[in-house]
């Protein structure tokens, strides 16, 4: 890379900051995908201008195609030209690159292919079969093509791959986008393989642990400590792979961002593929989540939308101060749904969660199902981006704990407990704070709920003890702390019981009422939400749980929400201003209806407010307007205008 490029990139970033933006460009991305050949550049930049794109994705995949993995020169020139074009337009661009997949096109009986040249580089199942696929195994594999998934521990390949990463970053491109760095467990018949058992991976595992992956455990046996070590090793391997990519990117272009695309959400699939968003966020600049609860936006039922919101809130908690991009899909030929409605619903949900939008046509990364709608949505996001993507800070939240170890080792128990607990607090319109092991020591919440957190490390226990000593409340359910962070029976469960005896703020709720609540939602929520109502649910355990929260000395909400039935509200402070992000899913029905039942008469109470305060209301796709409220004992109460898809409400004082 020439010395002339770095100053220009830094100047561009400086101009962006000087416009009044407090964060880097990655926080404000609204994007879609494109090709990346010399004759496409004009069309790409024209699309970016016309459709209000900020942060332009381009795809020429050097490492994922065997020919360009060997000879990358033509594609590198196109990437440099794309970077120059984006910078000239005061925009940013990032380029797609495969992670552990390589395709050889137009394979003939006597032609060179990746697998023929390097059979030892391929991932393999326990029987030794290579992770080799062809036409029909995935929509992106063409006829007469060979698709191979590669071991990250194949040393010659890894050396060559990192060289290509450095060459890409040296072009001056603003980001290197790594697609699905996974162990091959997501194609048909490979889901339960717990690959890879290639010679290099097996050797590395034995070097680190002393265990032989071919003989010392049965894949899928969660009671075997050797298998648990294998699960941890596989997750660590993918995190380390992305960390090494970032190191190589920054070594030649410190301004270039490392972006990882992964599809696992917050459930069992994380341990299978080995790509853990929680572990990966600290080693990359951005994660793009290919996260599609209930399929695409047009097919999503109301409970799918609720789970989608929970997933995004959780990703944002993992990310902390880093951005979260959502590569989710809106429409795929659903005759009863207008593509524009599906696009708006998807973008609205992402905006209200503080995530960035990526519009695409059907199930690819490029194009759009409705360019006019995308332009209108992206224009509205651009007009409000300083508010949407500013750091959201807690005010007086109730905390809910997310345990990555419990998620990995006890997904079938933890996932419904976690989803049930978050959905319960969302139903009550509590301000919530998702707390993780990284943020446990600094979380603002005075009340922390641990929904069946079976795995607890000694460090986590000590931090919980400190929280209780400081007068905070701890509410646990189920078998919290039964195991340590290696899935071994732990003394911490008895310690939790000791805490409950020693500190009045420690409370154990018998059983798992939150799981029962989630099962109830699965049976009843959609039918009720179709009519615009939240189903009624009476349960002693749930009542006890809510009473414990509301009667805790740490419960002192800053904002109260009423009459927002089938709506999700996020209460936060944005630039020190109390703010509510509200998403309405009332009346939506997958494949049938993508237009919400408008919600009327939502009441928002801002507690302890100055008489000089003003309320700003911004409907999704609408213009800001000032609202008048009424004063009661120092509190400001406002009834919101009718809300269709969603809205933002902010108190300015």
C-alpha positions as CSV (number, residue, x, y, z in Angstrom):
1,X,0.0,0.0,0.0
2,X,1.4,3.4,-0.9
3,X,1.9,6.1,1.7
4,X,-0.6,8.3,-0.1
5,X,-3.7,6.1,0.8
6,X,-3.5,6.2,4.6
7,X,-3.7,10.0,4.9
8,X,-6.7,10.1,2.6
9,X,-8.6,7.4,4.6
10,X,-7.8,9.2,7.8
11,X,-9.0,12.5,6.3
12,X,-12.2,10.9,5.1
13,X,-12.8,9.5,8.6
14,X,-12.0,12.9,10.1
15,X,-14.5,14.7,7.9
16,X,-17.1,12.2,9.0
17,X,-16.4,12.9,12.7
18,X,-16.3,16.6,12.1
19,X,-19.8,16.6,10.8
20,X,-20.9,16.0,14.3
21,X,-20.8,12.2,14.4
22,X,-19.3,10.8,17.6
23,X,-18.7,7.2,16.3
24,X,-16.9,5.6,13.3
25,X,-18.6,5.1,10.0
26,X,-19.4,1.4,10.7
27,X,-22.1,2.6,13.2
28,X,-24.1,4.3,10.5
29,X,-24.1,1.7,7.7
30,X,-27.2,1.0,5.6
31,X,-26.1,-1.2,2.9
32,X,-26.7,-3.8,0.1
33,X,-24.4,-6.0,-1.9
34,X,-22.9,-5.6,-5.3
35,X,-20.4,-7.2,-7.6
36,X,-16.9,-5.8,-7.9
37,X,-15.5,-5.7,-11.4
38,X,-14.1,-2.7,-13.2
39,X,-17.1,-2.3,-15.5
40,X,-19.5,-2.4,-12.6
41,X,-18.1,0.5,-10.6
42,X,-20.2,3.3,-12.2
43,X,-23.4,1.3,-11.6
44,X,-22.4,0.6,-8.0
45,X,-21.8,4.2,-7.2
46,X,-25.0,5.3,-8.9
47,X,-26.9,2.8,-6.8
48,X,-25.3,4.1,-3.7
49,X,-26.2,7.7,-4.5
50,X,-29.8,7.0,-5.6
51,X,-30.7,4.5,-2.8
52,X,-29.0,6.5,0.1
53,X,-26.5,3.7,0.8
54,X,-23.8,4.4,3.3
55,X,-21.1,1.7,3.5
56,X,-21.1,-0.2,0.2
57,X,-20.7,-4.0,0.1
58,X,-18.9,-5.4,-2.9
59,X,-18.2,-9.1,-3.7
60,X,-15.3,-10.4,-5.6
61,X,-14.2,-13.1,-3.1
62,X,-10.5,-13.7,-3.7
63,X,-10.0,-16.6,-1.2
64,X,-13.3,-18.3,-1.9
65,X,-12.6,-19.1,-5.5
66,X,-9.6,-21.3,-6.2
67,X,-8.4,-19.4,-9.3
68,X,-8.2,-16.1,-7.5
69,X,-6.8,-17.7,-4.4
70,X,-3.9,-18.7,-6.5
71,X,-3.7,-15.5,-8.7
72,X,-5.5,-12.5,-7.1
73,X,-4.1,-9.7,-9.2
74,X,-7.2,-8.8,-11.3
75,X,-9.6,-8.8,-8.3
76,X,-7.1,-6.8,-6.2
77,X,-7.1,-4.0,-8.9
78,X,-10.9,-4.0,-8.9
79,X,-11.0,-3.7,-5.1
80,X,-8.6,-0.7,-5.2
81,X,-10.7,1.0,-7.9
82,X,-13.8,0.4,-5.8
83,X,-12.1,1.9,-2.7
84,X,-11.0,5.0,-4.7
85,X,-14.5,5.4,-6.1
86,X,-16.2,5.2,-2.7
87,X,-13.7,7.7,-1.1
88,X,-14.2,10.1,-4.0
89,X,-17.9,10.1,-3.2
90,X,-17.2,10.6,0.6
91,X,-18.5,7.1,1.2
92,X,-17.0,3.8,2.5
93,X,-16.7,0.4,1.0
94,X,-16.0,-3.1,2.3
95,X,-15.3,-6.3,0.3
96,X,-16.6,-9.8,0.7
97,X,-14.2,-12.7,1.3
98,X,-15.0,-16.3,2.1
99,X,-13.8,-17.6,5.4
100,X,-13.3,-21.4,5.3
101,X,-14.9,-22.2,2.0
102,X,-13.3,-22.5,-1.5
103,X,-15.1,-23.2,-4.8
104,X,-13.4,-24.4,-8.0
105,X,-15.6,-23.6,-11.0
106,X,-16.0,-25.4,-14.3
107,X,-14.4,-28.6,-13.1
108,X,-13.4,-31.0,-15.8
109,X,-12.0,-34.6,-15.4
110,X,-8.5,-33.5,-15.8
111,X,-8.6,-29.9,-14.3
112,X,-6.9,-28.7,-11.2
113,X,-9.2,-28.3,-8.2
114,X,-8.7,-27.3,-4.6
115,X,-9.4,-30.8,-3.3
116,X,-7.4,-32.6,-5.9
117,X,-4.4,-30.3,-5.2
118,X,-4.7,-30.2,-1.4
119,X,-6.8,-33.1,0.0
120,X,-5.2,-32.7,3.4
121,X,-6.5,-29.1,3.7
122,X,-10.2,-30.1,3.8
123,X,-12.3,-30.5,6.9
124,X,-13.4,-34.0,7.6
125,X,-16.1,-35.9,9.6
126,X,-15.2,-38.6,12.1
127,X,-15.2,-41.2,9.3
128,X,-12.6,-39.3,7.3
129,X,-14.9,-38.1,4.6
130,X,-13.9,-34.6,3.2
131,X,-16.3,-31.7,3.5
132,X,-16.8,-31.6,-0.3
133,X,-20.0,-30.5,-1.9
134,X,-21.5,-29.8,-5.3
135,X,-24.4,-28.5,-7.3
136,X,-27.7,-28.8,-5.3
137,X,-26.0,-28.8,-1.9
138,X,-26.3,-24.9,-1.7
139,X,-27.8,-22.3,-4.0
140,X,-24.5,-20.6,-4.6
141,X,-22.7,-23.8,-5.9
142,X,-23.0,-23.9,-9.7
143,X,-23.0,-27.0,-11.9
144,X,-19.7,-28.6,-12.4
145,X,-18.3,-26.8,-9.3
146,X,-16.4,-28.3,-6.4
147,X,-17.1,-26.7,-3.0
148,X,-14.7,-27.5,-0.2
149,X,-14.6,-26.5,3.5
150,X,-11.1,-26.0,4.8
151,X,-9.4,-26.7,8.1
152,X,-8.2,-23.5,9.8
153,X,-5.3,-25.5,11.0
154,X,-3.9,-26.4,7.6
155,X,-0.7,-24.4,7.9
156,X,0.1,-23.8,4.2
157,X,-3.4,-22.7,3.5
158,X,-3.6,-20.4,6.5
159,X,-0.3,-18.8,5.5
160,X,-1.6,-18.2,2.0
161,X,-4.9,-17.0,3.2
162,X,-3.4,-14.4,5.6
163,X,-1.2,-13.2,2.7
164,X,-4.3,-12.6,0.6
165,X,-6.0,-10.8,3.5
166,X,-3.1,-8.4,3.8
167,X,-3.2,-7.8,0.0
168,X,-6.9,-7.0,0.1
169,X,-6.5,-4.6,3.1
170,X,-3.6,-2.9,1.3
171,X,-5.8,-1.7,-1.5
172,X,-7.2,1.0,0.7
173,X,-10.6,-0.7,1.1
174,X,-12.4,0.3,4.3
175,X,-13.4,-3.2,5.5
176,X,-12.7,-6.9,4.9
177,X,-15.9,-8.9,5.3
178,X,-15.4,-12.6,6.2
179,X,-18.3,-14.8,5.4
180,X,-19.2,-17.7,7.8
181,X,-16.0,-18.8,9.5
182,X,-17.6,-22.2,10.6
183,X,-16.8,-25.8,11.2
184,X,-18.8,-27.6,8.5
185,X,-22.0,-28.7,10.4
186,X,-24.7,-26.8,8.5
187,X,-25.1,-28.7,5.3
188,X,-27.4,-31.7,4.9
189,X,-26.1,-34.8,6.7
190,X,-23.3,-32.8,8.3
191,X,-25.3,-31.2,11.1
192,X,-24.3,-33.8,13.8
193,X,-20.7,-34.5,12.7
194,X,-19.1,-32.1,15.2
195,X,-16.3,-31.7,12.5
196,X,-13.6,-31.3,11.8
197,X,-11.5,-34.4,12.4
198,X,-8.8,-33.7,9.8
199,X,-5.2,-34.4,10.7
200,X,-4.3,-30.8,11.5
201,X,-7.2,-30.0,13.7
202,X,-6.9,-33.3,15.6
203,X,-3.2,-32.7,16.2
204,X,-3.8,-29.1,17.4
205,X,-6.5,-30.4,19.8
206,X,-4.2,-33.0,21.2
207,X,-1.4,-30.4,21.6
208,X,-3.7,-28.1,23.7
209,X,-5.5,-30.7,25.7
210,X,-3.8,-34.0,25.5
211,X,-7.0,-35.6,24.2
212,X,-7.3,-37.6,21.0
213,X,-10.4,-36.4,19.2
214,X,-10.7,-39.6,17.2
215,X,-10.8,-42.0,20.2
216,X,-11.3,-40.2,23.5
217,X,-15.0,-39.1,23.2
218,X,-18.2,-39.8,21.3
219,X,-19.3,-36.6,19.5
220,X,-22.5,-35.2,21.1
221,X,-21.9,-36.8,24.5
222,X,-22.5,-33.7,26.8
223,X,-21.5,-35.7,29.9
224,X,-18.0,-36.4,28.7
225,X,-15.4,-33.8,29.7
226,X,-13.3,-34.6,26.7
227,X,-16.2,-33.7,24.4
228,X,-16.8,-30.5,26.4
229,X,-13.1,-29.7,25.8
230,X,-13.7,-30.3,22.1
231,X,-16.7,-27.9,22.1
232,X,-14.7,-25.2,23.7
233,X,-11.7,-25.8,21.4
234,X,-13.9,-25.4,18.3
235,X,-15.3,-22.1,19.5
236,X,-11.9,-20.8,20.5
237,X,-10.5,-21.9,17.1
238,X,-12.9,-19.7,15.2
239,X,-12.5,-16.8,17.5
240,X,-8.7,-17.0,17.1
241,X,-9.0,-17.3,13.4
242,X,-10.9,-14.1,13.2
243,X,-8.5,-12.4,15.6
244,X,-5.6,-13.4,13.3
245,X,-7.4,-12.0,10.3
246,X,-7.9,-8.7,12.1
247,X,-4.2,-8.6,13.1
248,X,-3.2,-9.1,9.5
249,X,-5.7,-6.5,8.2
250,X,-4.5,-3.8,10.7
251,X,-0.8,-4.6,10.1
252,X,-1.1,-3.1,6.6
253,X,-4.1,-0.8,6.9
254,X,-4.9,0.3,10.5
255,X,-8.1,2.1,9.3
256,X,-9.5,-1.0,7.7
257,X,-12.3,-2.8,9.6
258,X,-12.7,-6.5,10.1
259,X,-16.3,-7.7,9.7
260,X,-17.5,-11.2,10.4
261,X,-20.7,-12.7,9.1
262,X,-22.3,-15.4,11.1
263,X,-25.8,-16.9,11.3
264,X,-26.0,-18.5,14.8
265,X,-28.3,-16.6,17.1
266,X,-28.5,-17.3,20.8
267,X,-29.3,-21.0,20.8
268,X,-27.7,-24.4,20.3
269,X,-26.4,-23.8,16.8
270,X,-23.5,-21.7,18.2
271,X,-21.7,-24.7,19.7
272,X,-22.2,-26.8,16.6
273,X,-20.8,-24.4,14.0
274,X,-18.2,-22.9,16.5
275,X,-18.9,-19.2,15.6
276,X,-19.9,-17.5,18.9
277,X,-20.9,-13.9,18.5
278,X,-20.3,-13.3,22.2
279,X,-16.7,-14.5,21.9
280,X,-16.1,-12.9,18.5
281,X,-17.2,-9.4,19.1
282,X,-14.1,-8.4,21.1
283,X,-11.7,-9.5,18.2
284,X,-13.5,-7.9,15.2
285,X,-14.9,-4.4,14.5
286,X,-18.4,-5.5,13.4
287,X,-20.5,-8.6,13.2
288,X,-23.1,-9.0,10.5
289,X,-25.8,-11.3,11.8
290,X,-27.5,-13.5,9.1
291,X,-30.3,-14.0,11.7
292,X,-33.8,-14.9,10.4
293,X,-36.1,-16.0,13.1
294,X,-39.2,-17.6,11.5
295,X,-37.7,-17.1,8.0
296,X,-38.0,-13.8,6.3
297,X,-40.0,-10.7,7.3
298,X,-43.0,-11.5,5.2
299,X,-43.4,-15.0,6.8
300,X,-42.8,-14.0,10.4
301,X,-45.4,-14.5,13.0
302,X,-45.7,-12.1,16.0
303,X,-43.8,-14.4,18.4
304,X,-41.1,-14.7,15.8
305,X,-40.9,-10.9,15.8
306,X,-40.6,-10.9,19.6
307,X,-37.7,-13.5,19.4
308,X,-36.1,-11.5,16.7
309,X,-36.1,-8.4,18.9
310,X,-34.7,-10.4,21.9
311,X,-31.9,-11.7,19.6
312,X,-31.0,-8.2,18.5
313,X,-31.1,-6.8,22.1
314,X,-28.7,-9.7,23.0
315,X,-26.4,-9.0,20.1
316,X,-26.2,-5.4,21.1
317,X,-25.3,-6.4,24.6
318,X,-22.5,-8.7,23.3
319,X,-21.3,-5.8,21.1
320,X,-21.1,-3.3,23.9
321,X,-19.9,-0.1,22.0
322,X,-19.4,-1.8,18.7
323,X,-22.0,-1.8,15.8
324,X,-24.3,-4.7,15.0
325,X,-25.4,-5.2,11.3
326,X,-28.4,-7.4,10.4
327,X,-28.3,-9.4,7.2
328,X,-31.9,-10.5,7.4
329,X,-34.3,-10.9,4.6
330,X,-37.7,-9.3,3.9
331,X,-39.6,-11.2,1.1
332,X,-39.4,-14.2,-1.1
333,X,-42.4,-14.3,-3.4
334,X,-45.2,-14.2,-0.8
335,X,-48.2,-13.2,-3.0
336,X,-50.3,-11.7,-0.2
337,X,-47.5,-9.4,1.1
338,X,-46.3,-6.2,-0.6
339,X,-42.4,-6.3,-0.6
340,X,-42.5,-2.7,0.5
341,X,-44.4,-3.6,3.7
342,X,-42.0,-6.4,4.5
343,X,-39.0,-4.2,4.0
344,X,-40.4,-1.5,6.2
345,X,-41.3,-3.9,9.0
346,X,-37.8,-5.4,8.9
347,X,-36.0,-2.1,8.9
348,X,-38.3,-0.7,11.7
349,X,-37.5,-3.6,14.0
350,X,-33.8,-3.2,13.4
351,X,-33.8,0.6,13.9
352,X,-35.7,0.2,17.2
353,X,-33.1,-2.3,18.4
354,X,-30.2,0.0,17.4
355,X,-29.0,-2.4,14.7
356,X,-28.0,-1.5,11.1
357,X,-30.1,-2.5,8.1
358,X,-28.9,-4.5,5.1
359,X,-31.6,-4.8,2.3
360,X,-31.3,-7.5,-0.2
361,X,-33.3,-9.3,-2.9
362,X,-34.8,-12.6,-1.6
363,X,-32.0,-14.8,-0.1
364,X,-28.9,-13.2,-1.5
365,X,-26.7,-10.3,-0.3
366,X,-27.5,-7.9,-3.2
367,X,-30.3,-6.1,-5.0
368,X,-33.6,-5.3,-3.4
369,X,-37.2,-6.5,-3.4
370,X,-38.3,-2.9,-3.8
371,X,-35.8,-0.2,-4.6
372,X,-38.2,2.6,-4.1
373,X,-39.1,1.4,-0.6
374,X,-35.4,0.8,0.2
375,X,-34.6,4.3,-0.8
376,X,-37.3,5.8,1.3
377,X,-36.4,3.7,4.3
378,X,-32.7,4.5,4.0
379,X,-33.4,8.2,3.6
380,X,-35.4,8.2,6.8
381,X,-32.7,6.3,8.7
382,X,-30.1,8.7,7.4
383,X,-32.1,11.7,8.6
384,X,-32.4,10.2,12.1
385,X,-29.2,8.3,12.3
386,X,-27.5,10.4,15.1
387,X,-30.4,9.5,17.4
388,X,-30.9,5.9,16.2
389,X,-27.2,4.9,16.5
390,X,-26.0,7.0,19.4
391,X,-24.9,5.0,22.4
392,X,-27.9,3.8,24.4
393,X,-27.2,3.8,28.1
394,X,-29.4,2.3,30.9
395,X,-31.3,4.5,33.2
396,X,-32.8,2.3,35.9
397,X,-33.0,-1.2,34.4
398,X,-33.8,-4.7,35.5
399,X,-30.9,-7.0,34.5
400,X,-31.3,-10.3,32.8
401,X,-28.2,-12.5,32.7
402,X,-27.0,-14.3,29.5
403,X,-24.5,-17.1,30.1
404,X,-22.6,-18.2,27.0
405,X,-21.4,-21.4,28.8
406,X,-24.9,-22.4,29.8
407,X,-26.1,-21.6,26.3
408,X,-23.4,-23.9,24.8
409,X,-23.8,-26.8,27.3
410,X,-27.5,-26.7,28.2
411,X,-29.1,-25.0,25.2
412,X,-32.4,-26.9,25.5
413,X,-32.9,-25.7,29.0
414,X,-31.4,-22.2,28.8
415,X,-32.9,-20.9,25.6
416,X,-36.6,-21.2,26.6
417,X,-35.7,-19.9,30.1
418,X,-33.9,-16.9,28.7
419,X,-36.5,-16.2,26.0
420,X,-39.3,-16.5,28.5
421,X,-37.7,-14.2,31.0
422,X,-36.9,-11.5,28.5
423,X,-40.4,-11.8,27.0
424,X,-42.0,-11.5,30.4
425,X,-40.1,-8.3,31.2
426,X,-40.9,-6.9,27.7
427,X,-44.6,-7.7,28.3
428,X,-44.4,-5.6,31.5
429,X,-42.5,-2.9,29.7
430,X,-39.7,-2.9,32.2
431,X,-36.5,-1.2,31.2
432,X,-34.1,-4.2,30.7
433,X,-30.3,-4.6,30.6
434,X,-28.9,-7.7,29.1
435,X,-25.9,-8.6,31.3
436,X,-23.0,-10.9,30.3
437,X,-19.9,-12.2,32.0
438,X,-18.0,-9.3,30.5
439,X,-20.3,-6.7,31.8
440,X,-21.3,-8.3,35.2
441,X,-18.9,-6.2,37.1
442,X,-20.0,-2.9,35.5
443,X,-23.7,-3.5,35.0
444,X,-26.0,-0.6,36.1
445,X,-28.9,-2.7,37.1
446,X,-29.8,-2.9,40.8
447,X,-31.8,-6.1,40.2
448,X,-30.3,-9.0,38.3
449,X,-32.3,-12.1,37.2
450,X,-30.5,-15.3,36.4
451,X,-32.9,-17.6,34.4
452,X,-31.6,-21.1,35.0
453,X,-28.0,-20.2,34.6
454,X,-26.7,-23.7,35.2
455,X,-23.0,-22.8,34.6
456,X,-21.2,-20.3,36.8
457,X,-17.5,-19.7,37.1
458,X,-15.7,-18.7,40.3
459,X,-15.2,-15.2,38.9
460,X,-18.9,-14.8,38.2
461,X,-19.8,-16.0,41.7
462,X,-17.4,-13.5,43.3
463,X,-18.9,-10.7,41.3
464,X,-22.4,-11.8,42.3
465,X,-21.3,-11.8,45.9
466,X,-19.9,-8.2,45.5
467,X,-23.2,-7.1,44.0
468,X,-25.2,-8.4,47.0
469,X,-22.7,-6.9,49.5
470,X,-23.4,-3.6,47.8
471,X,-27.2,-3.9,48.5
472,X,-28.3,-5.1,45.1
473,X,-31.0,-7.8,44.4
474,X,-30.3,-11.2,42.8
475,X,-33.2,-13.4,41.6
476,X,-32.3,-16.9,40.4
477,X,-34.5,-19.7,39.0
478,X,-34.1,-23.4,38.3
479,X,-30.7,-25.0,38.7
480,X,-28.6,-21.8,38.6
481,X,-25.0,-22.5,39.6
482,X,-25.3,-26.3,39.6
483,X,-22.3,-26.5,37.3
484,X,-19.1,-24.6,36.9
485,X,-17.9,-23.2,33.6
486,X,-16.5,-26.6,32.5
487,X,-19.9,-28.3,33.0
488,X,-18.7,-30.0,36.2
489,X,-20.9,-30.3,39.3
490,X,-20.0,-27.2,41.2
491,X,-19.8,-26.1,44.8
492,X,-21.3,-22.8,43.6
493,X,-24.8,-24.1,43.8
494,X,-24.4,-24.5,47.6
495,X,-22.8,-21.1,47.6
496,X,-25.8,-19.5,45.9
497,X,-27.9,-21.0,48.7
498,X,-25.5,-19.6,51.2
499,X,-25.9,-16.2,49.6
500,X,-29.6,-16.4,49.8
501,X,-29.3,-17.1,53.6
502,X,-26.7,-14.4,54.1
503,X,-28.2,-11.5,52.1
504,X,-31.8,-10.4,52.0
505,X,-31.3,-9.4,48.3
506,X,-30.8,-13.0,47.1
507,X,-34.0,-14.7,46.1
508,X,-34.6,-18.2,44.7
509,X,-37.8,-18.7,42.7
510,X,-38.8,-22.4,42.8
511,X,-38.8,-24.1,39.4
512,X,-38.7,-22.3,36.1
513,X,-41.9,-20.2,35.8
514,X,-40.3,-18.3,32.9
515,X,-40.1,-21.5,30.9
516,X,-43.8,-22.1,31.5
517,X,-44.5,-18.6,30.4
518,X,-42.6,-19.1,27.1
519,X,-44.4,-22.4,26.4
520,X,-47.7,-20.5,27.0
521,X,-46.6,-17.9,24.5
522,X,-45.8,-20.5,21.9
523,X,-49.3,-21.9,22.2
524,X,-51.3,-18.7,22.5
525,X,-49.4,-15.5,21.6
526,X,-49.8,-15.5,17.8
527,X,-53.6,-16.0,17.7
528,X,-54.0,-13.3,20.3
529,X,-51.5,-10.9,18.7
530,X,-53.3,-11.3,15.3
531,X,-56.2,-9.5,17.0
532,X,-54.0,-6.9,18.7
533,X,-54.1,-8.4,22.2
534,X,-51.5,-9.9,24.5
535,X,-52.8,-13.2,26.0
536,X,-53.6,-13.2,29.7
537,X,-51.5,-15.4,31.8
538,X,-51.9,-16.2,35.5
539,X,-49.2,-18.1,37.3
540,X,-48.1,-18.1,41.0
541,X,-44.4,-18.4,40.1
542,X,-44.6,-15.5,37.6
543,X,-46.6,-13.4,40.2
544,X,-43.9,-14.1,42.8
545,X,-41.2,-13.1,40.3
546,X,-42.8,-9.9,39.4
547,X,-43.5,-9.1,43.0
548,X,-39.9,-9.6,43.9
549,X,-38.9,-7.1,41.2
550,X,-41.4,-4.5,42.1
551,X,-40.9,-4.8,45.8
552,X,-37.2,-4.7,45.6
553,X,-35.5,-1.6,47.1
554,X,-33.6,-1.4,43.8
555,X,-36.7,-1.0,41.7
556,X,-37.0,2.7,40.8
557,X,-38.1,3.0,37.1
558,X,-37.5,6.2,35.3
559,X,-40.2,5.7,32.7
560,X,-43.6,3.9,32.7
561,X,-45.3,2.6,29.6
562,X,-49.0,1.8,29.5
563,X,-51.5,0.5,26.9
564,X,-48.7,-0.7,24.6
565,X,-50.1,-4.3,24.3
566,X,-48.4,-6.1,21.5
567,X,-45.5,-3.7,21.3
568,X,-41.8,-3.9,22.3
569,X,-40.4,-0.9,24.1
570,X,-36.7,-0.2,24.8
571,X,-36.2,2.4,27.5
572,X,-32.7,4.0,27.5
573,X,-30.8,7.3,27.7
574,X,-29.5,8.7,24.5
575,X,-27.1,11.6,25.0
576,X,-28.5,11.8,28.6
577,X,-32.1,12.2,27.3
578,X,-34.7,9.6,28.4
579,X,-35.8,7.8,25.2
580,X,-38.2,5.1,24.2
581,X,-37.9,3.0,21.0
582,X,-41.2,1.4,20.3
583,X,-41.9,-1.4,17.8
584,X,-45.5,-2.5,17.1
585,X,-46.2,-6.1,15.9
586,X,-50.0,-6.1,16.5
587,X,-52.0,-7.8,13.8
588,X,-49.1,-9.1,11.8
589,X,-49.6,-12.6,10.3
590,X,-47.0,-14.5,8.3
591,X,-47.7,-14.7,4.6
592,X,-51.1,-13.1,5.1
593,X,-50.7,-9.6,6.6
594,X,-47.8,-7.2,7.0
595,X,-49.7,-4.2,8.1
596,X,-50.0,-3.6,11.8
597,X,-53.2,-2.8,13.7
598,X,-52.4,0.8,14.7
599,X,-51.9,1.3,18.5
600,X,-53.8,4.1,20.1
601,X,-53.5,5.9,23.5
602,X,-50.1,4.6,24.6
603,X,-49.3,6.5,27.8
604,X,-45.7,7.3,28.7
605,X,-44.8,8.7,32.1
606,X,-41.5,10.4,32.6
607,X,-40.7,10.5,36.4
608,X,-39.1,13.4,38.2
609,X,-39.1,15.7,35.2
610,X,-38.2,19.4,34.9
611,X,-41.1,21.8,34.0
612,X,-39.1,23.1,31.1
613,X,-39.0,19.6,29.5
614,X,-40.2,19.0,26.0
615,X,-41.3,15.7,24.3
616,X,-40.3,14.9,20.8
617,X,-42.2,12.1,18.9
618,X,-40.8,10.6,15.7
619,X,-43.0,8.0,14.0
620,X,-41.2,5.5,11.8
621,X,-40.9,7.0,8.3
622,X,-42.4,10.2,9.7
623,X,-41.2,13.7,10.7
624,X,-40.4,14.8,14.3
625,X,-43.2,16.5,16.2
626,X,-43.5,18.1,19.6
627,X,-46.1,16.6,22.0
628,X,-47.8,18.2,25.0
629,X,-48.1,16.3,28.2
630,X,-49.7,16.9,31.6
631,X,-48.0,17.3,34.9
632,X,-48.7,15.2,38.0
633,X,-46.6,15.5,41.1
634,X,-43.4,16.3,39.2
635,X,-44.0,13.6,36.5
636,X,-44.7,14.4,32.9
637,X,-47.4,12.2,31.3
638,X,-48.0,12.1,27.6
639,X,-50.5,10.2,25.4
640,X,-48.9,9.3,22.1
641,X,-50.4,9.7,18.7
642,X,-51.6,6.6,16.9
643,X,-48.6,4.4,16.0
644,X,-48.5,2.1,13.0
645,X,-45.2,0.3,12.7
646,X,-43.1,2.1,15.3
647,X,-41.9,5.3,16.9
648,X,-39.2,7.0,18.9
649,X,-40.2,9.2,21.9
650,X,-37.6,11.4,23.6
651,X,-37.7,13.8,26.6
652,X,-35.6,16.9,26.2
653,X,-34.9,18.9,29.3
